[in-house]
Structures are given as C-alpha cells and as structure tokens.
Amino acid sequence: MTVRREFIFRLLAPRHMRGRLLVLLVPVAILGVVLKLIRVVEFYPGSGLLGIAERSWSEVAFGAAWILFWGGLCAVGARWWRTMVFYAAHLASCVLGIFLVISHQYVMKTGNPLTWDQIAYAWRGRGQLAGLLGAEADAVTIGLIVGVAVFTLILPGVLGGTVSRFLRSPSRGLRRAVIAGAAVLLAASTWSAPTVSAAFALAAPVQLVVSPIREANAYPETPTPGVVDDARSSTTRLAPSAGERQRNLVVITLESQRATSTLPETSQPVTPVLDALAAESITPSRGYSLLPHTSKALTAIHCGVTPPPDHANTEADAGSIPLPCLPELLAAQGYETAFLQSATENFERRRSTAANLGFGYFRAVDSMNKVGFDRANYFGYEDDILLGPARDWLTTARSGPFMLSLLTVTGHHDYRLEGHEPIDFVEDPLLNRYLNSIHYQDAFVGHVIDMFKSLGLYHDTVFVVVGDHGEGFGEHRIFQHDNTIYEEGIRVPYLVHDPELGPVALDEAANQLAILPTAVDAIGFDLVSGHAYQPSLLSGEAQGPLVATCWKRGRCTAVIDGDRKLIHHFGDRRDEVFDLATDTYETEDLATSTDPAWMAEMRDLALQRYVDTEAWYAAGRATS
C-alpha cells in the first residue's frame, strides 16, 4: 500500500519538473531543425549560409517558441496547474515529434508539405494505403519514431533531476518574459523570405496551420455569370452522323505515364510501341492532363468536363457529375460498356467511380486469376492480367457495338514490377525502375492492339491512348504527381488511333477534355449539347489556352497558351513563365522579361476557371 501511495504521489506531484521539461522539449526542437537541414541539403544542394538560414528560420523560431511556451506555462500557477501542464507537454511533444518525422518523410518522398487535406485523405483510405505505408516505413523512419518515444517518455525521468540542480527558480518577471517571447517567436515562425518557397520553408506545424488559411483566400469568390445555370439547363446526347457507320471504342489510360519528350536521355527507346502508333494516329503537338490525379483524369477523359476540384473523391458519388459521360451516352445508342483495371477495386472507390461514369460492367484485379502474373506495386498487378478478362468480355458478354476502357497500374509508385529483367535505361535507380514500368505499359498497348487484330475487331475500332498524368523525379524538387504542375507531371502520351483514317499531326496542344468530342467524331456520332465542350481534334478549331491545376487547392496552377506556359504559385513564391518550344525541361524562367499584362490575364483565366468549376458542380449537386 505504501508503494502504491508513493507512486500516486509521484504522479500527482512530479519532482524536478523544470529539469525534466527541459530534457523533454529541447530534443524535440532540435529534431525539427535537424530534419529541416537534411531537407535543405537534399532539395537545395549548394545553398549558402543565407539560403540555409532563410529555409531553416521557421523551424528554429518554432522550436524556441515550443520550449519557451511550455516552460513558461509550467512556471506559473498553482501546483495542480503545473502538474497538468507538465503531462500535457509530454503528450504534445511526443505527438509533435512523431508528426515531424512523418512530415519529413512525406516531404522527402514527394517534395510537398503534409497538409490537413492529405492527412484526411490518408485516413479515409487507410485500409487501401496499408501496402504503401509498409513499403515506405523504412528503418530510418521507424528508428526516428522510436527515438521520439525514448526522448519524450524515458529520458526526462532519467536526466531531469541532474538538469534541475543547475536551474534556479525564475522570477515572476522572467516567467512573463518567457511566455511573451514564446508568442513573438511563434509569430516569427510564420515568416518566410519572398525568394524561397513558403511551403518548403515554413516549419511543418506552422505549415499545417497556415495552409487552410491560404487555401481559403486563394481564389476569387464570384463565378462567371451564367456558369451556375449551365449545369441545370444543359442536355447532352449523341446522334448518328449521316452516312457514317458507328464503330467500337477502346480507351487505354496509362497510369503515371509522362510523355517521353520530358524524359532524360535513355540508353534505348522507352516507348517504341507508342512511338510507332503515334506516327499513324491523330496526335496533338503536346498532350496534357487537367489535374494530375488518376480519378480526376478519368473524369476528364470519359466525361469531357473538368473534374470536381476536391480531395473528397466526389467523382465516385452517385449523381455528382452534372452531365452524362461517354459510356452513358453510348449506352443510350445501344453500346455495351466495360471498365477493367489491374488495380484493386476499392482504391479511391473505383467501382463507384466507374458506375458514376456510366459503365455497365466493371472488373478489377481482385477477381482476376493471378497465376502467372506478378505484382507491379503495392495495390496492383502487371497489366497483362487484363488481357484474358478483356478477351472474355469481348467474345462472350458482348453482342453489339461496345466501348471498352482499360486502366493500367504498372507505372504507379512504388514501381516494383516483379518477375521481369530490368533494362538499364538510366543510372538513377528510382527513375530506372519507373522507366521499366512505363516500358512495360508500352508493350501492353501493343498486346491490346494485337488482341483486337486476332479477334478481327481492329479495323472496326477506334483506340484512344492517353496518360492520366505524368510523374516527377525531383526535376523541380517535386516527386510523384498530385502537385507536379511542370511538364513532367502534366504532359502525357496522347493519341487517337483510327485504322481507317491514318495519321493527323496537329500543330497545337490539347488536353484530356478533347478526348470525348474527338472519340465521338471518330466512331460516327455527332455530339448534341447545350454545354460548351472542348472542340474535337478533327474540327480544326483552336484548343487553347489550356489550364491545369494541382490536386491541392491553392497550391499551383498552370496555363499553356501556345508555346508559352505560366505557373502560378499562389504567393508561395514568384510565378514562373517558360517557353516550351525551346525549353521542354523548364529550366529557364522568363517571368522577369514577360509582359505583366499577359501574365495577369493567364493567371486570372486559371483562377476563374477553378471558381467556375466549383460553382458548376455545386449547381449540379443542388439539382440532383
């Protein structure tokens, strides 16, 4: 009983609180600074002392504020208050330390800050992302998290008494000064130099708080007059073109496949099948994704409308798209429609997305025979697994004209295609794994074409081959795709192959919105609608300017106007301008020598397009 009382007393009245707090708080503050310095070295090698200071200041200020804040709170008030603060500081420091580690690893893997939207997205898909978390949870991450637990839960009790003996009880004036100093430093931690990216420079906890505020103020509030009515009043249907036969349609969406024109020099061609096919197809000079995220791209490709600009995957919600998509339009003309993918069906609610797009048949890798096929990444198998089910559907489930949509997965992170001897395209191991994955996807396109020839369906079918988005490998300090607004993230393979037509090379860029009207033209229909769709590539009408938007609201957007491209960073840093005719890799920023009026016009166009899209979807939801 005496031991139990002593234990409870120690809990309610801990000894050496000041020393234990110092041992607790200082390592957490140092951890944040050290991790930031690692990121600076990784993303900004060769930075001078001023550059390092500009990019690390927020972490230093936040760490100092963290120490002063908890130290000040624990130095004032009654004993019971100091005890509560003492334990709250332990819990908060442990949570902060773990967050700093996770945020650091996220930035190192993606080049993007960890935000509330991304955390919410990961939480909603926690079951689907288990494989990814397992793949990314390396020894360094686990070791850092264990270290956080040790220095927040164990070291204070071990070293606190020793440190306390060197500390004096602070005066009342000093206590107030400490709390005031914490407030000043916390405010100072929100500052970043105008010459550096605030998203990178701000301390991770500060960025987490500031991000929603920046998002809320990123766009104007007023949509273009009439855009709200458009969703309510427009009707869309297909009418058979006079004198034209109606043909089959196949859409192949290539996961994470950037255009080869954005790749570095390789030891041999990465996409020989697509290169040869493009020479016989309808091709724009450059093809673009609207929003570099798969479910969003699928909406643009199949519906011909800008996808809902949100993190909530609303394209999977029934009735969320105000206009009928291509599968539904073709079904009304007697077509059978199917969507097959080599990824698991629950990832981003893909079955629901396919149903919302209007597909009558859906099949994912979950129900496919996996014998003889290897994993491609953490949530899918190599794409040839689709060939058997596609052949079965074409030969047994189909009785008339059809639309078949195939979504690959091999190109998706974490690029660990198994069972295939890799080719040494480049020296960088990560990029080489990716190039082998898209080389496989390229071969898959050839296998699909060969299957249609063997079934006698080739000449009566139009094939659309397009990337959902590209993939970054640090070319502009960003990895993967969601917020990679540079060419490596949004320029994609893009062709419409009509065996009856032959090559048509267009001297302008096009985005995924042109696929629906072009496919409708090519298979023998007229698109009848009150909605202003993007012109068909066969119409001869101008396509641009083209707008692309990052997945994260208020993070970045781009406008392609002919060969010029503006990237707007929403105040995170100065906007950029590139001449794509001479600078494919976007290495020379021309913003300082570009007409400010043109930059303002393009920026306003991108911002207004986003606001109009939000209003259009809101109007559609209100009437559904």
Secondary structure, DSSP 8 states (H G I E B T S, - for coil): -HHHHHHHHHHHS-SSHHHHHHHHHHHHHHHHHHHHHHHHHHHSTT--HHHHHHHHHHHHHHHHHHHHHHHHHTTSS-HHHHHHHHHHHHHHHHHHHHHHHHHHHHHHHHSS---HHHHHHHHHTTTTTHHHHHHH--HHHHHHHHHHHHHHHTHHHHHHHHHHTT-----HHHHHHHHHHHHHHHHHTT---TTS-HHHHS-HHHHHHHHHHHHHTSS-S---TTHHHHHHH--EEEEE-TT----EEEEEEETT---GGGS---SS-S-HHHHHHHTTSEE-SSEE-SSSSHHHHHHHHHHSS----SSS-GGGSTT-SSS--HHHHHHTTT-EEEEEESB-TTGGGHHHHHHHHT-SEEE-GGGS--TT--EEETTEE-GGGGHHHHHHIIIII--S-EEEEEE--TTSTT----SS------S-HHHHHHHHHHHHHHHHHHHHHHHHHHTT-GGGEEEEEEES---EESTTS-EESTT--SHHHHEE-EEEE-TTT--EE-SS-EEGGGHHHHHHHHTTEEEEESS-----TTS-----SEEEE-SSTTT-EEEEETTEEEEE-TTSS--EEEETTT-TT--S--GGGS-HHHHHHHHHHHHHHHHHHHHHHHHHHHH-
